Amino acid sequence: MAKKKQPGSGGTPATVALTRAGVEHAVHTYEHDPAAASYGLEAAEAMDLDPGRVFKTLLASVDDKLVVGIVPVSGQLDLKAVAAAVGGKKAVMADPADAERATGYVVGGISPLGQKRAHPTVVDASALGHPTVFVSGGRRGMEIELAPADLVAQTRATVAAIGR
């Protein structure tokens, strides 16, 4: 992995944040298909990766506060588990427009890194079982590969079993 983005990949708030922090990472791009049913599974297939190593960034409203949940694209976010992980009682998926406004990214390209405002974040514990994981780079068709410990540190995340 390299600290610099690949030529032609273009910077996003996520890549800028990692570069500024000196975090080792690699940027991977693929041709996004607008007809894809699942952005995360599309990324895993396009890059020939185990879907368990590719993580999606989802926003939930826990007791009316936005929380970021990062889970493998092969599964789903367990709303009860994410609420419990942040000491909340009830969680529902956030409205996509609210998620876009809060993060500065578009749905399908929401990165857990470099968001407009910091939100409580929970990374699924399965991430720690991989040497590197992939998360959205801040736009559709762009993934960032980094060590799970760096993902946790850069997002100030809690680690918990929040995927199912």
Protein Blocks (a to p, Z undefined) as FASTA:
>chain_A
ZZbdcehkapafklmmmmmnopacddddddddfkbmblklmmmmmnopafklpccddddd
eehiacdddddfkbccdfklmmmmnopabdcdddfklmmmmnopaehiacfehpabacdd
dddfklmmpfbdcddehighiacdddfklmmmmnopacddfbZZ
